[in-house]
């Protein structure tokens, strides 16, 4: 059973390598579904479009935070596009 999985994995890898060297697109089974808040930065994430007033309030919240944990909580919400 384990040998079958290894054989399949090697065959799949060889097929993907051969196709990519020819410029073909190979479906690796990974999803290309958009996940809100999964951008690399706030500018790249669709969900984090706040108004200038909201951005100012967020900056004030971070400046007045009592602990690093509170800053992390605010940052997590903002990254997901949720106004804290």
mmCIF file of the N, C-alpha and C atoms, coordinates in Angstrom:
data_MODEL
# 
_entry.id   MODEL 
# 
loop_
_atom_site.group_PDB 
_atom_site.id 
_atom_site.type_symbol 
_atom_site.label_atom_id 
_atom_site.label_alt_id 
_atom_site.label_comp_id 
_atom_site.label_asym_id 
_atom_site.label_entity_id 
_atom_site.label_seq_id 
_atom_site.pdbx_PDB_ins_code 
_atom_site.Cartn_x 
_atom_site.Cartn_y 
_atom_site.Cartn_z 
_atom_site.occupancy 
_atom_site.B_iso_or_equiv 
_atom_site.pdbx_formal_charge 
_atom_site.auth_seq_id 
_atom_site.auth_comp_id 
_atom_site.auth_asym_id 
_atom_site.auth_atom_id 
_atom_site.pdbx_PDB_model_num 
ATOM 1   N N  . UNK A 1 1  ? 0.823   -1.187 0.000   1.00 0.00 ? 1  UNK A N  1 
ATOM 2   C CA . UNK A 1 1  ? 0.000   0.000  0.000   1.00 0.00 ? 1  UNK A CA 1 
ATOM 3   C C  . UNK A 1 1  ? 0.869   1.252  0.000   1.00 0.00 ? 1  UNK A C  1 
ATOM 4   N N  . UNK A 1 2  ? 1.884   1.305  0.878   1.00 0.00 ? 2  UNK A N  1 
ATOM 5   C CA . UNK A 1 2  ? 2.765   2.457  0.954   1.00 0.00 ? 2  UNK A CA 1 
ATOM 6   C C  . UNK A 1 2  ? 3.573   2.611  -0.327  1.00 0.00 ? 2  UNK A C  1 
ATOM 7   N N  . UNK A 1 3  ? 3.964   1.481  -0.909  1.00 0.00 ? 3  UNK A N  1 
ATOM 8   C CA . UNK A 1 3  ? 4.715   1.531  -2.161  1.00 0.00 ? 3  UNK A CA 1 
ATOM 9   C C  . UNK A 1 3  ? 3.861   2.099  -3.287  1.00 0.00 ? 3  UNK A C  1 
ATOM 10  N N  . UNK A 1 4  ? 2.550   1.794  -3.287  1.00 0.00 ? 4  UNK A N  1 
ATOM 11  C CA . UNK A 1 4  ? 1.651   2.343  -4.303  1.00 0.00 ? 4  UNK A CA 1 
ATOM 12  C C  . UNK A 1 4  ? 1.573   3.858  -4.204  1.00 0.00 ? 4  UNK A C  1 
ATOM 13  N N  . UNK A 1 5  ? 1.489   4.371  -2.992  1.00 0.00 ? 5  UNK A N  1 
ATOM 14  C CA . UNK A 1 5  ? 1.412   5.818  -2.788  1.00 0.00 ? 5  UNK A CA 1 
ATOM 15  C C  . UNK A 1 5  ? 2.696   6.485  -3.268  1.00 0.00 ? 5  UNK A C  1 
ATOM 16  N N  . UNK A 1 6  ? 3.830   5.866  -2.981  1.00 0.00 ? 6  UNK A N  1 
ATOM 17  C CA . UNK A 1 6  ? 5.111   6.424  -3.426  1.00 0.00 ? 6  UNK A CA 1 
ATOM 18  C C  . UNK A 1 6  ? 5.214   6.403  -4.950  1.00 0.00 ? 6  UNK A C  1 
ATOM 19  N N  . UNK A 1 7  ? 4.766   5.315  -5.545  1.00 0.00 ? 7  UNK A N  1 
ATOM 20  C CA . UNK A 1 7  ? 4.801   5.206  -6.997  1.00 0.00 ? 7  UNK A CA 1 
ATOM 21  C C  . UNK A 1 7  ? 3.919   6.264  -7.640  1.00 0.00 ? 7  UNK A C  1 
ATOM 22  N N  . UNK A 1 8  ? 2.723   6.439  -7.102  1.00 0.00 ? 8  UNK A N  1 
ATOM 23  C CA . UNK A 1 8  ? 1.817   7.466  -7.618  1.00 0.00 ? 8  UNK A CA 1 
ATOM 24  C C  . UNK A 1 8  ? 2.400   8.865  -7.449  1.00 0.00 ? 8  UNK A C  1 
ATOM 25  N N  . UNK A 1 9  ? 3.019   9.121  -6.311  1.00 0.00 ? 9  UNK A N  1 
ATOM 26  C CA . UNK A 1 9  ? 3.608   10.433 -6.058  1.00 0.00 ? 9  UNK A CA 1 
ATOM 27  C C  . UNK A 1 9  ? 4.753   10.705 -7.029  1.00 0.00 ? 9  UNK A C  1 
ATOM 28  N N  . UNK A 1 10 ? 5.588   9.715  -7.254  1.00 0.00 ? 10 UNK A N  1 
ATOM 29  C CA . UNK A 1 10 ? 6.699   9.884  -8.203  1.00 0.00 ? 10 UNK A CA 1 
ATOM 30  C C  . UNK A 1 10 ? 6.184   10.116 -9.621  1.00 0.00 ? 10 UNK A C  1 
ATOM 31  N N  . UNK A 1 11 ? 5.167   9.370  -10.018 1.00 0.00 ? 11 UNK A N  1 
ATOM 32  C CA . UNK A 1 11 ? 4.601   9.535  -11.359 1.00 0.00 ? 11 UNK A CA 1 
ATOM 33  C C  . UNK A 1 11 ? 3.979   10.915 -11.505 1.00 0.00 ? 11 UNK A C  1 
ATOM 34  N N  . UNK A 1 12 ? 3.278   11.363 -10.481 1.00 0.00 ? 12 UNK A N  1 
ATOM 35  C CA . UNK A 1 12 ? 2.660   12.690 -10.511 1.00 0.00 ? 12 UNK A CA 1 
ATOM 36  C C  . UNK A 1 12 ? 3.719   13.779 -10.589 1.00 0.00 ? 12 UNK A C  1 
ATOM 37  N N  . UNK A 1 13 ? 4.781   13.637 -9.815  1.00 0.00 ? 13 UNK A N  1 
ATOM 38  C CA . UNK A 1 13 ? 5.862   14.622 -9.828  1.00 0.00 ? 13 UNK A CA 1 
ATOM 39  C C  . UNK A 1 13 ? 6.561   14.649 -11.183 1.00 0.00 ? 13 UNK A C  1 
ATOM 40  N N  . UNK A 1 14 ? 6.771   13.482 -11.764 1.00 0.00 ? 14 UNK A N  1 
ATOM 41  C CA . UNK A 1 14 ? 7.410   13.424 -13.073 1.00 0.00 ? 14 UNK A CA 1 
ATOM 42  C C  . UNK A 1 14 ? 6.533   14.069 -14.139 1.00 0.00 ? 14 UNK A C  1 
ATOM 43  N N  . UNK A 1 15 ? 5.236   13.826 -14.073 1.00 0.00 ? 15 UNK A N  1 
ATOM 44  C CA . UNK A 1 15 ? 4.302   14.423 -15.025 1.00 0.00 ? 15 UNK A CA 1 
ATOM 45  C C  . UNK A 1 15 ? 4.283   15.939 -14.882 1.00 0.00 ? 15 UNK A C  1 
ATOM 46  N N  . UNK A 1 16 ? 4.246   16.415 -13.644 1.00 0.00 ? 16 UNK A N  1 
ATOM 47  C CA . UNK A 1 16 ? 4.221   17.859 -13.390 1.00 0.00 ? 16 UNK A CA 1 
ATOM 48  C C  . UNK A 1 16 ? 5.518   18.500 -13.861 1.00 0.00 ? 16 UNK A C  1 
ATOM 49  N N  . UNK A 1 17 ? 6.638   17.864 -13.606 1.00 0.00 ? 17 UNK A N  1 
ATOM 50  C CA . UNK A 1 17 ? 7.933   18.413 -14.020 1.00 0.00 ? 17 UNK A CA 1 
ATOM 51  C C  . UNK A 1 17 ? 8.030   18.468 -15.537 1.00 0.00 ? 17 UNK A C  1 
ATOM 52  N N  . UNK A 1 18 ? 7.582   17.425 -16.194 1.00 0.00 ? 18 UNK A N  1 
ATOM 53  C CA . UNK A 1 18 ? 7.638   17.397 -17.655 1.00 0.00 ? 18 UNK A CA 1 
ATOM 54  C C  . UNK A 1 18 ? 6.713   18.455 -18.247 1.00 0.00 ? 18 UNK A C  1 
ATOM 55  N N  . UNK A 1 19 ? 5.543   18.604 -17.685 1.00 0.00 ? 19 UNK A N  1 
ATOM 56  C CA . UNK A 1 19 ? 4.588   19.580 -18.199 1.00 0.00 ? 19 UNK A CA 1 
ATOM 57  C C  . UNK A 1 19 ? 5.071   21.003 -17.963 1.00 0.00 ? 19 UNK A C  1 
ATOM 58  N N  . UNK A 1 20 ? 5.668   21.261 -16.800 1.00 0.00 ? 20 UNK A N  1 
ATOM 59  C CA . UNK A 1 20 ? 6.122   22.619 -16.519 1.00 0.00 ? 20 UNK A CA 1 
ATOM 60  C C  . UNK A 1 20 ? 7.314   22.995 -17.388 1.00 0.00 ? 20 UNK A C  1 
ATOM 61  N N  . UNK A 1 21 ? 8.128   22.026 -17.760 1.00 0.00 ? 21 UNK A N  1 
ATOM 62  C CA . UNK A 1 21 ? 9.254   22.336 -18.639 1.00 0.00 ? 21 UNK A CA 1 
ATOM 63  C C  . UNK A 1 21 ? 8.771   22.637 -20.061 1.00 0.00 ? 21 UNK A C  1 
ATOM 64  N N  . UNK A 1 22 ? 7.564   22.162 -20.401 1.00 0.00 ? 22 UNK A N  1 
ATOM 65  C CA . UNK A 1 22 ? 6.978   22.441 -21.711 1.00 0.00 ? 22 UNK A CA 1 
ATOM 66  C C  . UNK A 1 22 ? 6.073   23.675 -21.681 1.00 0.00 ? 22 UNK A C  1 
ATOM 67  N N  . UNK A 1 23 ? 5.935   24.304 -20.509 1.00 0.00 ? 23 UNK A N  1 
ATOM 68  C CA . UNK A 1 23 ? 5.087   25.479 -20.378 1.00 0.00 ? 23 UNK A CA 1 
ATOM 69  C C  . UNK A 1 23 ? 3.618   25.163 -20.183 1.00 0.00 ? 23 UNK A C  1 
ATOM 70  N N  . UNK A 1 24 ? 3.280   23.911 -19.950 1.00 0.00 ? 24 UNK A N  1 
ATOM 71  C CA . UNK A 1 24 ? 1.894   23.526 -19.739 1.00 0.00 ? 24 UNK A CA 1 
ATOM 72  C C  . UNK A 1 24 ? 1.479   23.801 -18.296 1.00 0.00 ? 24 UNK A C  1 
ATOM 73  N N  . UNK A 1 25 ? 0.196   24.000 -18.077 1.00 0.00 ? 25 UNK A N  1 
ATOM 74  C CA . UNK A 1 25 ? -0.333  24.213 -16.745 1.00 0.00 ? 25 UNK A CA 1 
ATOM 75  C C  . UNK A 1 25 ? -0.814  22.868 -16.213 1.00 0.00 ? 25 UNK A C  1 
ATOM 76  N N  . UNK A 1 26 ? -0.410  22.562 -14.992 1.00 0.00 ? 26 UNK A N  1 
ATOM 77  C CA . UNK A 1 26 ? -0.758  21.287 -14.381 1.00 0.00 ? 26 UNK A CA 1 
ATOM 78  C C  . UNK A 1 26 ? -1.609  21.551 -13.151 1.00 0.00 ? 26 UNK A C  1 
ATOM 79  N N  . UNK A 1 27 ? -2.723  20.857 -13.030 1.00 0.00 ? 27 UNK A N  1 
ATOM 80  C CA . UNK A 1 27 ? -3.569  20.972 -11.856 1.00 0.00 ? 27 UNK A CA 1 
ATOM 81  C C  . UNK A 1 27 ? -2.984  20.103 -10.759 1.00 0.00 ? 27 UNK A C  1 
ATOM 82  N N  . UNK A 1 28 ? -2.488  20.746 -9.704  1.00 0.00 ? 28 UNK A N  1 
ATOM 83  C CA . UNK A 1 28 ? -1.873  20.004 -8.604  1.00 0.00 ? 28 UNK A CA 1 
ATOM 84  C C  . UNK A 1 28 ? -2.873  19.657 -7.520  1.00 0.00 ? 28 UNK A C  1 
ATOM 85  N N  . UNK A 1 29 ? -4.143  20.009 -7.723  1.00 0.00 ? 29 UNK A N  1 
ATOM 86  C CA . UNK A 1 29 ? -5.156  19.717 -6.733  1.00 0.00 ? 29 UNK A CA 1 
ATOM 87  C C  . UNK A 1 29 ? -5.332  20.840 -5.727  1.00 0.00 ? 29 UNK A C  1 
ATOM 88  N N  . UNK A 1 30 ? -4.470  21.862 -5.757  1.00 0.00 ? 30 UNK A N  1 
ATOM 89  C CA . UNK A 1 30 ? -4.600  22.987 -4.848  1.00 0.00 ? 30 UNK A CA 1 
ATOM 90  C C  . UNK A 1 30 ? -5.684  23.927 -5.353  1.00 0.00 ? 30 UNK A C  1 
ATOM 91  N N  . UNK A 1 31 ? -6.367  24.542 -4.445  1.00 0.00 ? 31 UNK A N  1 
ATOM 92  C CA . UNK A 1 31 ? -7.449  25.446 -4.786  1.00 0.00 ? 31 UNK A CA 1 
ATOM 93  C C  . UNK A 1 31 ? -6.924  26.848 -5.062  1.00 0.00 ? 31 UNK A C  1 
ATOM 94  N N  . UNK A 1 32 ? -7.520  27.521 -6.038  1.00 0.00 ? 32 UNK A N  1 
ATOM 95  C CA . UNK A 1 32 ? -7.196  28.909 -6.319  1.00 0.00 ? 32 UNK A CA 1 
ATOM 96  C C  . UNK A 1 32 ? -8.308  29.819 -5.834  1.00 0.00 ? 32 UNK A C  1 
ATOM 97  N N  . UNK A 1 33 ? -9.035  29.391 -4.831  1.00 0.00 ? 33 UNK A N  1 
ATOM 98  C CA . UNK A 1 33 ? -10.156 30.153 -4.313  1.00 0.00 ? 33 UNK A CA 1 
ATOM 99  C C  . UNK A 1 33 ? -9.655  31.343 -3.522  1.00 0.00 ? 33 UNK A C  1 
ATOM 100 N N  . UNK A 1 34 ? -10.256 32.511 -3.760  1.00 0.00 ? 34 UNK A N  1 
ATOM 101 C CA . UNK A 1 34 ? -9.907  33.713 -3.026  1.00 0.00 ? 34 UNK A CA 1 
ATOM 102 C C  . UNK A 1 34 ? -10.386 33.600 -1.590  1.00 0.00 ? 34 UNK A C  1 
ATOM 103 N N  . UNK A 1 35 ? -9.506  33.876 -0.659  1.00 0.00 ? 35 UNK A N  1 
ATOM 104 C CA . UNK A 1 35 ? -9.845  33.884 0.756   1.00 0.00 ? 35 UNK A CA 1 
ATOM 105 C C  . UNK A 1 35 ? -9.677  35.308 1.272   1.00 0.00 ? 35 UNK A C  1 
ATOM 106 N N  . UNK A 1 36 ? -10.750 35.974 1.674   1.00 0.00 ? 36 UNK A N  1 
ATOM 107 C CA . UNK A 1 36 ? -10.636 37.343 2.171   1.00 0.00 ? 36 UNK A CA 1 
ATOM 108 C C  . UNK A 1 36 ? -9.672  37.429 3.344   1.00 0.00 ? 36 UNK A C  1 
ATOM 109 N N  . UNK A 1 37 ? -8.862  38.460 3.331   1.00 0.00 ? 37 UNK A N  1 
ATOM 110 C CA . UNK A 1 37 ? -7.923  38.664 4.416   1.00 0.00 ? 37 UNK A CA 1 
ATOM 111 C C  . UNK A 1 37 ? -6.664  37.843 4.303   1.00 0.00 ? 37 UNK A C  1 
ATOM 112 N N  . UNK A 1 38 ? -6.493  37.105 3.248   1.00 0.00 ? 38 UNK A N  1 
ATOM 113 C CA . UNK A 1 38 ? -5.329  36.258 3.078   1.00 0.00 ? 38 UNK A CA 1 
ATOM 114 C C  . UNK A 1 38 ? -4.243  36.924 2.243   1.00 0.00 ? 38 UNK A C  1 
ATOM 115 N N  . UNK A 1 39 ? -4.380  38.215 1.959   1.00 0.00 ? 39 UNK A N  1 
ATOM 116 C CA . UNK A 1 39 ? -3.380  38.929 1.178   1.00 0.00 ? 39 UNK A CA 1 
ATOM 117 C C  . UNK A 1 39 ? -2.063  39.027 1.923   1.00 0.00 ? 39 UNK A C  1 
ATOM 118 N N  . UNK A 1 40 ? -1.001  39.287 1.199   1.00 0.00 ? 40 UNK A N  1 
ATOM 119 C CA . UNK A 1 40 ? 0.308   39.401 1.825   1.00 0.00 ? 40 UNK A CA 1 
ATOM 120 C C  . UNK A 1 40 ? 0.434   40.701 2.604   1.00 0.00 ? 40 UNK A C  1 
ATOM 121 N N  . UNK A 1 41 ? -0.291  41.708 2.219   1.00 0.00 ? 41 UNK A N  1 
ATOM 122 C CA . UNK A 1 41 ? -0.287  42.976 2.938   1.00 0.00 ? 41 UNK A CA 1 
ATOM 123 C C  . UNK A 1 41 ? -1.687  43.563 2.895   1.00 0.00 ? 41 UNK A C  1 
ATOM 124 N N  . UNK A 1 42 ? -1.884  44.630 3.645   1.00 0.00 ? 42 UNK A N  1 
ATOM 125 C CA . UNK A 1 42 ? -3.210  45.251 3.675   1.00 0.00 ? 42 UNK A CA 1 
ATOM 126 C C  . UNK A 1 42 ? -3.607  45.766 2.297   1.00 0.00 ? 42 UNK A C  1 
ATOM 127 N N  . UNK A 1 43 ? -2.645  46.265 1.531   1.00 0.00 ? 43 UNK A N  1 
ATOM 128 C CA . UNK A 1 43 ? -2.955  46.789 0.210   1.00 0.00 ? 43 UNK A CA 1 
ATOM 129 C C  . UNK A 1 43 ? -3.396  45.698 -0.759  1.00 0.00 ? 43 UNK A C  1 
ATOM 130 N N  . UNK A 1 44 ? -2.908  44.475 -0.559  1.00 0.00 ? 44 UNK A N  1 
ATOM 131 C CA . UNK A 1 44 ? -3.227  43.372 -1.458  1.00 0.00 ? 44 UNK A CA 1 
ATOM 132 C C  . UNK A 1 44 ? -4.527  42.678 -1.087  1.00 0.00 ? 44 UNK A C  1 
ATOM 133 N N  . UNK A 1 45 ? -5.052  42.949 0.091   1.00 0.00 ? 45 UNK A N  1 
ATOM 134 C CA . UNK A 1 45 ? -6.249  42.271 0.546   1.00 0.00 ? 45 UNK A CA 1 
ATOM 135 C C  . UNK A 1 45 ? -7.488  43.085 0.208   1.00 0.00 ? 45 UNK A C  1 
ATOM 136 N N  . UNK A 1 46 ? -8.421  42.488 -0.481  1.00 0.00 ? 46 UNK A N  1 
ATOM 137 C CA . UNK A 1 46 ? -9.643  43.161 -0.913  1.00 0.00 ? 46 UNK A CA 1 
ATOM 138 C C  . UNK A 1 46 ? -10.477 43.624 0.272   1.00 0.00 ? 46 UNK A C  1 
ATOM 139 N N  . UNK A 1 47 ? -10.492 42.872 1.336   1.00 0.00 ? 47 UNK A N  1 
ATOM 140 C CA . UNK A 1 47 ? -11.383 43.131 2.456   1.00 0.00 ? 47 UNK A CA 1 
ATOM 141 C C  . UNK A 1 47 ? -10.941 44.310 3.326   1.00 0.00 ? 47 UNK A C  1 
ATOM 142 N N  . UNK A 1 48 ? -9.741  44.823 3.169   1.00 0.00 ? 48 UNK A N  1 
ATOM 143 C CA . UNK A 1 48 ? -9.240  45.851 4.080   1.00 0.00 ? 48 UNK A CA 1 
ATOM 144 C C  . UNK A 1 48 ? -9.248  47.235 3.460   1.00 0.00 ? 48 UNK A C  1 
ATOM 145 N N  . UNK A 1 49 ? -10.381 47.665 2.981   1.00 0.00 ? 49 UNK A N  1 
ATOM 146 C CA . UNK A 1 49 ? -10.522 49.007 2.432   1.00 0.00 ? 49 UNK A CA 1 
ATOM 147 C C  . UNK A 1 49 ? -11.292 49.864 3.429   1.00 0.00 ? 49 UNK A C  1 
ATOM 148 N N  . UNK A 1 50 ? -10.556 50.544 4.313   1.00 0.00 ? 50 UNK A N  1 
ATOM 149 C CA . UNK A 1 50 ? -11.174 51.373 5.328   1.00 0.00 ? 50 UNK A CA 1 
ATOM 150 C C  . UNK A 1 50 ? -11.160 52.834 4.894   1.00 0.00 ? 50 UNK A C  1 
ATOM 151 N N  . UNK A 1 51 ? -12.091 53.609 5.445   1.00 0.00 ? 51 UNK A N  1 
ATOM 152 C CA . UNK A 1 51 ? -12.119 55.045 5.164   1.00 0.00 ? 51 UNK A CA 1 
ATOM 153 C C  . UNK A 1 51 ? -10.971 55.723 5.915   1.00 0.00 ? 51 UNK A C  1 
ATOM 154 N N  . UNK A 1 52 ? -10.695 56.976 5.563   1.00 0.00 ? 52 UNK A N  1 
ATOM 155 C CA . UNK A 1 52 ? -9.628  57.714 6.240   1.00 0.00 ? 52 UNK A CA 1 
ATOM 156 C C  . UNK A 1 52 ? -9.925  57.867 7.732   1.00 0.00 ? 52 UNK A C  1 
ATOM 157 N N  . UNK A 1 53 ? -11.195 58.071 8.075   1.00 0.00 ? 53 UNK A N  1 
ATOM 158 C CA . UNK A 1 53 ? -11.574 58.203 9.482   1.00 0.00 ? 53 UNK A CA 1 
ATOM 159 C C  . UNK A 1 53 ? -11.344 56.890 10.239  1.00 0.00 ? 53 UNK A C  1 
ATOM 160 N N  . UNK A 1 54 ? -11.716 55.781 9.612   1.00 0.00 ? 54 UNK A N  1 
ATOM 161 C CA . UNK A 1 54 ? -11.511 54.472 10.248  1.00 0.00 ? 54 UNK A CA 1 
ATOM 162 C C  . UNK A 1 54 ? -10.019 54.189 10.427  1.00 0.00 ? 54 UNK A C  1 
ATOM 163 N N  . UNK A 1 55 ? -9.219  54.528 9.423   1.00 0.00 ? 55 UNK A N  1 
ATOM 164 C CA . UNK A 1 55 ? -7.767  54.326 9.536   1.00 0.00 ? 55 UNK A CA 1 
ATOM 165 C C  . UNK A 1 55 ? -7.198  55.148 10.678  1.00 0.00 ? 55 UNK A C  1 
ATOM 166 N N  . UNK A 1 56 ? -7.660  56.383 10.834  1.00 0.00 ? 56 UNK A N  1 
ATOM 167 C CA . UNK A 1 56 ? -7.185  57.235 11.929  1.00 0.00 ? 56 UNK A CA 1 
ATOM 168 C C  . UNK A 1 56 ? -7.568  56.631 13.278  1.00 0.00 ? 56 UNK A C  1 
ATOM 169 N N  . UNK A 1 57 ? -8.782  56.104 13.390  1.00 0.00 ? 57 UNK A N  1 
ATOM 170 C CA . UNK A 1 57 ? -9.227  55.483 14.637  1.00 0.00 ? 57 UNK A CA 1 
ATOM 171 C C  . UNK A 1 57 ? -8.411  54.228 14.948  1.00 0.00 ? 57 UNK A C  1 
ATOM 172 N N  . UNK A 1 58 ? -8.083  53.461 13.912  1.00 0.00 ? 58 UNK A N  1 
ATOM 173 C CA . UNK A 1 58 ? -7.274  52.254 14.110  1.00 0.00 ? 58 UNK A CA 1 
ATOM 174 C C  . UNK A 1 58 ? -5.892  52.641 14.612  1.00 0.00 ? 58 UNK A C  1 
ATOM 175 N N  . UNK A 1 59 ? -5.290  53.662 14.008  1.00 0.00 ? 59 UNK A N  1 
ATOM 176 C CA . UNK A 1 59 ? -3.974  54.131 14.466  1.00 0.00 ? 59 UNK A CA 1 
ATOM 177 C C  . UNK A 1 59 ? -4.035  54.574 15.926  1.00 0.00 ? 59 UNK A C  1 
ATOM 178 N N  . UNK A 1 60 ? -5.113  55.271 16.295  1.00 0.00 ? 60 UNK A N  1 
ATOM 179 C CA . UNK A 1 60 ? -5.290  55.722 17.673  1.00 0.00 ? 60 UNK A CA 1 
ATOM 180 C C  . UNK A 1 60 ? -5.426  54.525 18.615  1.00 0.00 ? 60 UNK A C  1 
ATOM 181 N N  . UNK A 1 61 ? -6.181  53.509 18.196  1.00 0.00 ? 61 UNK A N  1 
ATOM 182 C CA . UNK A 1 61 ? -6.347  52.305 19.016  1.00 0.00 ? 61 UNK A CA 1 
ATOM 183 C C  . UNK A 1 61 ? -5.004  51.622 19.265  1.00 0.00 ? 61 UNK A C  1 
ATOM 184 N N  . UNK A 1 62 ? -4.192  51.532 18.216  1.00 0.00 ? 62 UNK A N  1 
ATOM 185 C CA . UNK A 1 62 ? -2.890  50.881 18.347  1.00 0.00 ? 62 UNK A CA 1 
ATOM 186 C C  . UNK A 1 62 ? -1.985  51.714 19.264  1.00 0.00 ? 62 UNK A C  1 
ATOM 187 N N  . UNK A 1 63 ? -2.012  53.048 19.089  1.00 0.00 ? 63 UNK A N  1 
ATOM 188 C CA . UNK A 1 63 ? -1.185  53.926 19.914  1.00 0.00 ? 63 UNK A CA 1 
ATOM 189 C C  . UNK A 1 63 ? -1.581  53.854 21.384  1.00 0.00 ? 63 UNK A C  1 
ATOM 190 N N  . UNK A 1 64 ? -2.863  53.648 21.658  1.00 0.00 ? 64 UNK A N  1 
ATOM 191 C CA . UNK A 1 64 ? -3.353  53.610 23.038  1.00 0.00 ? 64 UNK A CA 1 
ATOM 192 C C  . UNK A 1 64 ? -3.477  52.194 23.597  1.00 0.00 ? 64 UNK A C  1 
ATOM 193 N N  . UNK A 1 65 ? -3.010  51.197 22.870  1.00 0.00 ? 65 UNK A N  1 
ATOM 194 C CA . UNK A 1 65 ? -3.128  49.813 23.322  1.00 0.00 ? 65 UNK A CA 1 
ATOM 195 C C  . UNK A 1 65 ? -2.318  49.610 24.599  1.00 0.00 ? 65 UNK A C  1 
ATOM 196 N N  . UNK A 1 66 ? -2.864  48.795 25.496  1.00 0.00 ? 66 UNK A N  1 
ATOM 197 C CA . UNK A 1 66 ? -2.221  48.547 26.785  1.00 0.00 ? 66 UNK A CA 1 
ATOM 198 C C  . UNK A 1 66 ? -1.198  47.418 26.747  1.00 0.00 ? 66 UNK A C  1 
ATOM 199 N N  . UNK A 1 67 ? -1.257  46.583 25.724  1.00 0.00 ? 67 UNK A N  1 
ATOM 200 C CA . UNK A 1 67 ? -0.347  45.433 25.678  1.00 0.00 ? 67 UNK A CA 1 
ATOM 201 C C  . UNK A 1 67 ? -0.084  45.026 24.230  1.00 0.00 ? 67 UNK A C  1 
ATOM 202 N N  . UNK A 1 68 ? 1.004   44.290 24.010  1.00 0.00 ? 68 UNK A N  1 
ATOM 203 C CA . UNK A 1 68 ? 1.266   43.768 22.665  1.00 0.00 ? 68 UNK A CA 1 
ATOM 204 C C  . UNK A 1 68 ? 0.168   42.827 22.178  1.00 0.00 ? 68 UNK A C  1 
ATOM 205 N N  . UNK A 1 69 ? -0.483  42.127 23.116  1.00 0.00 ? 69 UNK A N  1 
ATOM 206 C CA . UNK A 1 69 ? -1.569  41.219 22.750  1.00 0.00 ? 69 UNK A CA 1 
ATOM 207 C C  . UNK A 1 69 ? -2.751  41.990 22.164  1.00 0.00 ? 69 UNK A C  1 
ATOM 208 N N  . UNK A 1 70 ? -3.019  43.171 22.735  1.00 0.00 ? 70 UNK A N  1 
ATOM 209 C CA . UNK A 1 70 ? -4.115  43.994 22.227  1.00 0.00 ? 70 UNK A CA 1 
ATOM 210 C C  . UNK A 1 70 ? -3.793  44.499 20.820  1.00 0.00 ? 70 UNK A C  1 
ATOM 211 N N  . UNK A 1 71 ? -2.535  44.849 20.590  1.00 0.00 ? 71 UNK A N  1 
ATOM 212 C CA . UNK A 1 71 ? -2.114  45.271 19.249  1.00 0.00 ? 71 UNK A CA 1 
ATOM 213 C C  . UNK A 1 71 ? -2.271  44.118 18.264  1.00 0.00 ? 71 UNK A C  1 
ATOM 214 N N  . UNK A 1 72 ? -1.875  42.916 18.681  1.00 0.00 ? 72 UNK A N  1 
ATOM 215 C CA . UNK A 1 72 ? -2.032  41.736 17.822  1.00 0.00 ? 72 UNK A CA 1 
ATOM 216 C C  . UNK A 1 72 ? -3.500  41.482 17.494  1.00 0.00 ? 72 UNK A C  1 
ATOM 217 N N  . UNK A 1 73 ? -4.388  41.668 18.475  1.00 0.00 ? 73 UNK A N  1 
ATOM 218 C CA . UNK A 1 73 ? -5.815  41.464 18.263  1.00 0.00 ? 73 UNK A CA 1 
ATOM 219 C C  . UNK A 1 73 ? -6.360  42.471 17.244  1.00 0.00 ? 73 UNK A C  1 
ATOM 220 N N  . UNK A 1 74 ? -5.978  43.730 17.410  1.00 0.00 ? 74 UNK A N  1 
ATOM 221 C CA . UNK A 1 74 ? -6.416  44.775 16.479  1.00 0.00 ? 74 UNK A CA 1 
ATOM 222 C C  . UNK A 1 74 ? -5.880  44.477 15.085  1.00 0.00 ? 74 UNK A C  1 
ATOM 223 N N  . UNK A 1 75 ? -4.618  44.124 15.005  1.00 0.00 ? 75 UNK A N  1 
ATOM 224 C CA . UNK A 1 75 ? -4.001  43.819 13.704  1.00 0.00 ? 75 UNK A CA 1 
ATOM 225 C C  . UNK A 1 75 ? -4.687  42.640 13.038  1.00 0.00 ? 75 UNK A C  1 
ATOM 226 N N  . UNK A 1 76 ? -5.025  41.615 13.793  1.00 0.00 ? 76 UNK A N  1 
ATOM 227 C CA . UNK A 1 76 ? -5.711  40.448 13.225  1.00 0.00 ? 76 UNK A CA 1 
ATOM 228 C C  . UNK A 1 76 ? -7.066  40.813 12.654  1.00 0.00 ? 76 UNK A C  1 
ATOM 229 N N  . UNK A 1 77 ? -7.800  41.644 13.380  1.00 0.00 ? 77 UNK A N  1 
ATOM 230 C CA . UNK A 1 77 ? -9.119  42.081 12.879  1.00 0.00 ? 77 UNK A CA 1 
ATOM 231 C C  . UNK A 1 77 ? -8.969  42.903 11.609  1.00 0.00 ? 77 UNK A C  1 
ATOM 232 N N  . UNK A 1 78 ? -8.021  43.819 11.606  1.00 0.00 ? 78 UNK A N  1 
ATOM 233 C CA . UNK A 1 78 ? -7.818  44.674 10.429  1.00 0.00 ? 78 UNK A CA 1 
ATOM 234 C C  . UNK A 1 78 ? -7.406  43.840 9.225   1.00 0.00 ? 78 UNK A C  1 
ATOM 235 N N  . UNK A 1 79 ? -6.545  42.855 9.431   1.00 0.00 ? 79 UNK A N  1 
ATOM 236 C CA . UNK A 1 79 ? -6.117  41.994 8.322   1.00 0.00 ? 79 UNK A CA 1 
ATOM 237 C C  . UNK A 1 79 ? -7.286  41.221 7.725   1.00 0.00 ? 79 UNK A C  1 
ATOM 238 N N  . UNK A 1 80 ? -8.288  40.915 8.546   1.00 0.00 ? 80 UNK A N  1 
ATOM 239 C CA . UNK A 1 80 ? -9.472  40.204 8.054   1.00 0.00 ? 80 UNK A CA 1 
ATOM 240 C C  . UNK A 1 80 ? -10.527 41.157 7.523   1.00 0.00 ? 80 UNK A C  1 
ATOM 241 N N  . UNK A 1 81 ? -10.250 42.462 7.592   1.00 0.00 ? 81 UNK A N  1 
ATOM 242 C CA . UNK A 1 81 ? -11.187 43.433 7.055   1.00 0.00 ? 81 UNK A CA 1 
ATOM 243 C C  . UNK A 1 81 ? -12.280 43.815 8.019   1.00 0.00 ? 81 UNK A C  1 
ATOM 244 N N  . UNK A 1 82 ? -12.072 43.550 9.296   1.00 0.00 ? 82 UNK A N  1 
ATOM 245 C CA . UNK A 1 82 ? -13.074 43.861 10.318  1.00 0.00 ? 82 UNK A CA 1 
ATOM 246 C C  . UNK A 1 82 ? -12.605 45.090 11.075  1.00 0.00 ? 82 UNK A C  1 
ATOM 247 N N  . UNK A 1 83 ? -13.470 46.092 11.167  1.00 0.00 ? 83 UNK A N  1 
ATOM 248 C CA . UNK A 1 83 ? -13.120 47.287 11.924  1.00 0.00 ? 83 UNK A CA 1 
ATOM 249 C C  . UNK A 1 83 ? -13.240 46.950 13.410  1.00 0.00 ? 83 UNK A C  1 
ATOM 250 N N  . UNK A 1 84 ? -12.147 47.118 14.165  1.00 0.00 ? 84 UNK A N  1 
ATOM 251 C CA . UNK A 1 84 ? -12.158 46.724 15.588  1.00 0.00 ? 84 UNK A CA 1 
ATOM 252 C C  . UNK A 1 84 ? -13.061 47.603 16.443  1.00 0.00 ? 84 UNK A C  1 
# 
